[in-house]
Amino acid sequence: MARNVYEGMFLLDSGKVAGEWTNAQKLVHGILERHQAEIIASRPWDERRLAYAIKGHKKGMYFLTYFRAEGPKLTQIEGDCRINESILRQLVLKVHPKLADQLVAQAMAVQEPPKATGPVERERTEEVIPELEEGEAEA
């Protein structure tokens, strides 16, 4: 049977994976490998506050994965994701064969995990506004 390339976005409970991207990777890769999926690329996407509570959680970690699998295995993968308490939601899309190489290359280009969310420190800059001379009109 033909093995297609899929893009999987997994929303994980940030409390259970404890803010560690390696834990998130082990969890997602474990489910995929259990169903003979070949992982092509994966990376952490982001950790952020959710727009609305999902299963009582207000914060989650997004994890992006590209993998190759047989079509019928997807129902088993999605079933395992629904059973797993650490995965709040998942979205799996079939990637068009012409776009697969581009998307995987783009996913692999950014390997640095996002920085932890917290108070943002910004440098204070003073904006210099030139004074208008008395004869000039303001635009």
C-alpha positions as CSV (number, residue, x, y, z in Angstrom):
1,M,0.0,0.0,0.0
2,A,1.2,3.5,-0.8
3,R,2.7,5.5,2.0
4,N,1.7,9.2,1.9
5,V,3.3,12.1,3.6
6,Y,1.2,13.7,6.4
7,E,1.5,16.9,8.5
8,G,0.5,16.5,12.1
9,M,-0.1,19.3,14.5
10,F,-0.5,18.1,18.1
11,L,-1.7,20.3,20.9
12,L,-0.3,18.9,24.1
13,D,-1.1,19.5,27.8
14,S,1.8,21.7,28.9
15,G,1.4,20.5,32.5
16,K,1.9,16.8,31.6
17,V,4.9,17.3,29.3
18,A,6.3,19.7,31.9
19,G,7.5,22.3,29.4
20,E,10.2,19.9,28.0
21,W,10.2,19.6,24.3
22,T,12.0,16.3,24.5
23,N,9.1,14.8,26.5
24,A,6.7,16.1,23.8
25,Q,8.8,14.6,21.1
26,K,9.0,11.2,22.8
27,L,5.2,11.2,23.3
28,V,4.3,12.1,19.7
29,H,7.0,9.9,18.1
30,G,6.0,7.0,20.3
31,I,2.5,7.0,19.0
32,L,3.5,7.4,15.4
33,E,6.2,4.7,15.5
34,R,3.8,2.3,17.2
35,H,1.8,2.4,14.0
36,Q,4.8,2.0,11.7
37,A,4.9,5.6,10.6
38,E,8.3,7.0,9.4
39,I,9.0,10.3,10.9
40,I,10.5,12.7,8.4
41,A,10.7,15.9,10.4
42,S,9.4,17.3,13.7
43,R,9.9,20.3,15.8
44,P,8.2,22.3,18.6
45,W,5.9,24.9,17.2
46,D,5.0,27.0,20.2
47,E,3.8,27.1,23.8
48,R,1.0,29.6,24.4
49,R,-2.2,30.5,26.2
50,L,-5.2,29.1,24.4
51,A,-8.1,31.3,23.1
52,Y,-10.5,29.1,25.0
53,A,-10.2,26.3,27.5
54,I,-9.8,22.8,26.0
55,K,-10.6,20.0,28.4
56,G,-10.1,22.5,31.2
57,H,-6.7,23.6,30.1
58,K,-5.8,27.2,29.3
59,K,-2.3,26.7,28.1
60,G,-0.8,24.2,25.6
61,M,2.2,23.2,23.6
62,Y,2.0,22.8,19.9
63,F,4.2,20.2,18.2
64,L,4.5,19.9,14.4
65,T,5.5,16.6,12.8
66,Y,5.8,15.4,9.2
67,F,5.6,11.7,8.8
68,R,5.0,9.0,6.1
69,A,2.4,6.3,6.8
70,E,-0.2,4.2,5.1
71,G,-3.7,5.7,4.9
72,P,-5.6,3.1,7.0
73,K,-3.1,3.6,9.9
74,L,-4.3,7.1,10.4
75,T,-7.5,6.1,12.1
76,Q,-5.4,4.0,14.6
77,I,-3.0,7.0,15.1
78,E,-5.9,9.4,15.7
79,G,-7.6,6.9,18.1
80,D,-4.4,6.6,20.2
81,C,-4.2,10.4,20.3
82,R,-7.8,10.6,21.6
83,I,-7.1,8.1,24.3
84,N,-3.9,9.8,25.4
85,E,-4.6,12.3,28.2
86,S,-1.5,14.4,27.3
87,I,-2.8,15.2,23.8
88,L,-5.6,17.7,23.9
89,R,-6.2,18.0,20.2
90,Q,-4.6,16.8,16.9
91,L,-4.9,17.7,13.3
92,V,-3.5,15.4,10.6
93,L,-3.4,16.6,7.0
94,K,-2.3,14.8,3.8
95,V,0.5,16.7,2.1
96,H,0.4,16.9,-1.7
97,P,3.4,15.1,-3.1
98,K,4.7,18.2,-4.9
99,L,4.7,20.2,-1.7
100,A,6.1,17.5,0.6
101,D,9.8,18.3,0.1
102,Q,9.3,22.1,0.4
103,L,7.3,21.8,3.7
104,V,9.7,19.3,5.2
105,A,12.7,21.6,4.3
106,Q,10.9,24.5,5.8
107,A,10.2,22.6,9.0
108,M,13.8,21.5,9.3
109,A,15.2,25.0,8.8
110,V,13.9,26.2,12.1
111,Q,15.3,23.9,14.8
112,E,15.4,26.3,17.7
113,P,12.6,25.7,20.3
114,P,10.6,28.8,21.1
115,K,11.7,30.7,24.2
116,A,9.7,30.3,27.4
117,T,6.8,32.7,27.8
118,G,7.1,35.2,30.5
119,P,7.4,38.9,31.0
120,V,9.0,40.6,28.1
121,E,11.9,42.9,28.9
122,R,12.1,45.8,26.5
123,E,14.7,48.5,26.3
124,R,13.3,51.9,26.9
125,T,14.0,54.2,24.0
126,E,13.4,57.9,24.0
127,E,11.8,59.0,20.8
128,V,13.3,62.3,19.5
129,I,10.7,64.5,18.0
130,P,12.0,67.5,16.2
131,E,10.3,70.7,17.2
132,L,8.4,72.5,14.5
133,E,9.4,76.0,13.8
134,E,6.7,78.6,14.3
135,G,6.1,79.0,10.5
136,E,5.8,75.3,9.6
137,A,2.4,73.7,9.3
138,E,1.8,70.3,10.7
139,A,0.9,67.6,8.2
